[in-house]
Amino acid sequence: MSELKFEVAGVLGVGLLGALFATVRVRRHGDAEYLRVRSEGRPVIFVCWHGQLLPLIHFHRHERMVALVSEHADGEYITRVIERHGFDTVRGSSTRGATKGLKGLIRAAREGRNLAVTPDGPRGPAREFKQGALAVAQATGLPIQTLAAAATRAWRFRSWDGFMVPQPLSVLHITYGVPRMVPREAGRTELEEIARSFRNELNALTRAAEAAAT
């Protein structure tokens, strides 16, 4: 019964999202360096805040991406939806199944796949950059590509992350940072500073997207 429930949720979710996003226009900002790296065929680790995940999944669908999804029960719903957007998934997080999730991402990176991680997931606190994404970057040798999104009109869930759903006929603005490597030899103190740097960068990109949306 649970399997059927998840499958139905995935089918309905993709249908509804497809209809919604068909009405949403997208504007991208600061993506020149990202496009250069991708034109060279180099994979990256996409990193965004959990609350902005939905529109970014849609507009980066079918890009040979593997996403880290929580092993919590609600992660199964997310898995069904994003897999129907052309993503593959590995299950795990910084709190549950971390080792298994990391191994899955390393295998995907070796296959030349893009990776996707929400550093404040799966349960928050919101916009806190946990170091799991940095561990992935160190283990795979891939650069971290930050990005953020804001819409001219959007619904927001009353959830820990303020999950955003753009409204019909809105304009979605996506802002991109510059892909950055994480030194393999970085120790605890340096990683803490790098995590703060990426947190500040994601927040700055979010503010820029929100400014463009207003």
N, C-alpha and C positions, 0 to 999 in steps of 0.2 A: 504493500500500500504506500509506503514512504517513497519507494522508487517511482511509482506512478505520479505521486504528488510533485516530486522534484522535476520529473520530465514534463508534466503539464505546465508547471511554473516556468520552465525554460522556454517552451514553445510560445506560451502567451507573452512572456517577457520580451522575447525577440520581436514578435509581431507588433506589440504595442510600441516598443522603442523605435522600430523601423518607421512606423507611421508618424511618430512624434518627430524624429530627427529629420524626416523628409521635409519638414517645414522650417527647420532651423538652419540659418546660414552661419558659416564659420569664417572667422578672420584670424590669421596666424601672424604673430609678431616675433621678430628676433630669431627666426628659424634658419638663417643662412648657414651658420656653422653646423647645426644639426644635419641639414640637407647635404652639406659637403661630406660629412663623415659617412652618411648613409650612401651617398653616391659612390663611395670607395668600397662599399660592401662590408663595412665594419659594423658589427652588432654593438648595441649599447644597452645599458640598464635604465629603463624609464623609471623615474621616481616622481610621484605626485602625492599630495595629501589625499587621504581616504575619502573625504567628503566630496572631492572633485572627480572621483573615479569614473562615474557613469558616462559623462560626455566624452571623456578622453578615451575610454574603451571603444566607443562607437567610431570616433574620428581617426583612430589608429588601428582599426580592425584589419584583419588579413595582412598583417605585416610580419608573419612568421615569428610571433611573439609567444613567450611562455611566461605566465603570471604565477606568482606565489599567492595562494589563497588559504585562508585560515582553515584549520581542522574543526572549528566550531560548527555547529549544526547549520547556522545561517550561511556558512561558507559554501554549502552544497547548492543553495539557490544561485549564488554568484557564479559558481563554477558552471552551472548549466547555461546561464545566460552568456557568459563570455566565451565559452567554447563554441556557441552558435554564432559568435562574431569572428570566428577564425583563430581564436587563441587556443593554445594548449595550457594545461595547468599542472602545477605540483602543489601538494598540500603540506602545510606547515606554517609556522610563524615564529616570532621571537620568543613566544611563551609556550607553544605546544608544537611538537614535531619539528623543532628547529633544525636538527641534524639531517633528518630526512629531506626537508625542504631544500636545504643548502646543497645536498648531494644531487637532487633533481635539477636544480638550477645550473650547477657545474656541468652536468651532462648536456643540458640544453646549450650552454655557451660553447662547449666543444663542438657541437653540431652547427655552430654559426647562427644560432637563434638570438633574437632580441629577448631581453628579460624585462619584467615589470614587477615593481615592489612598491607597496605603500608603507613608508617608514613609521607612520603613526598607527598602523593597524595591528591587530584586528579590533582592539577594544579601547584604544587611546592610551593616554590622554591625547586629545586632538592637537595636531601640529607639533608634536614632540618627535624629533628625529631620532628614533632608536637606531642602534648601531648595527642591526642585522643587515641593512642595505650595504653598509661599509664592508662587512664581512664577505658579502657576496662579491663586491667589487674586488676585494683583495684576492679572493679565491679564484675568480675567473679572469682577472686582468682586463675586464671591460670598463670603459668609462661610464660614469653616471651622467645621465641626461635628465636634468630637472625640467619640469613643465607644470603649468598651472592654468586654470580655466575660470572664467566668470561669464555670466550671461546677462543680457540686458533685462530679461525677466526670468525669474526662476522660482520654483518651489523649493523649500528646504524642510527636511524632516526634523522632527524634534528628537534627534538622536545625538549621541555623544560627538559625532563628527559634523553635524549640520549638513547631512547628505543632500547634494544639490541635484535637481532635475530641471533642466531648461524648459521653459514654457513654449507652447507652439508659437511659431512666427517670431521667435526671439533671435538675437544674434549672439553667437558664442565666440568669445575672444580667447584664444590660446596663446600663452606666452612661453618662450623657450629660453632656458639658460644655455651656457656653453658646456659641452661635454667635458668632464673632468675625471682624471684618474685618481685613485686612492693608492698611495704608496704601500706596497706589500710589506715593507719593513716597519710601518707605522705602529707604534706602541699605544698603550692605553691612554696616556695623556694626550698624545697627538690626535688619536681617534676622537677623543672627546671634543677637541677643538674643531676638527673637521666636521663632526656632526653638528656643532653649533653653526658653522659656516654654511652648511647645506640647509639647515633650518632657516637661517636668515635669508638665504637665497630664495627658497620656496615661498617664504612670506613676502619677499619683495616682488617676486613674479606674480603672486596672487594679487597684491596691491596694484600692480601695473595692469593686470587683466581687468580688475574691478574698475580702475580709472578709465580704461578704454570702453568698458561696457556702459559707463555713465555719460 
